[in-house]
Amino acid sequence: KFIISDSNHLQILIPPGYANGHLCLSNDCIFHYKQSELYNRESQFTVKYDSNGIIWPIESFILSDRDQYGPFFNSQKEENEF
């Protein structure tokens, strides 16, 4: 996990095909990203926010339906739901 802020100026490179999650820790947050390819909605995938034992640093979330009801992913299983 990484904390990115306006004071530390961190950037993170996430290779294509890898899942990633984001949590805004303030009331105002702008998330900006670049992609290496043109946007293609059909190539997107979702992993349920609490999959694979992910522990978030807060207890209450505002989630989109896509994030709340996405398929569960468990890296310990040989076959996943997606």
Sequence and secondary structure as in RCSB ss.txt:
>XXXX:A:sequence
KFIISDSNHLQILIPPGYANGHLCLSNDCIFHYKQSELYNRESQFTVKYDSNGIIWPIESFILSDRDQYGPFFNS
QKEENEF
>XXXX:A:secstr
     TTT       TT        SSS       SS   GGG     TTGGG   S S     HHHHHS    T
TSSS   
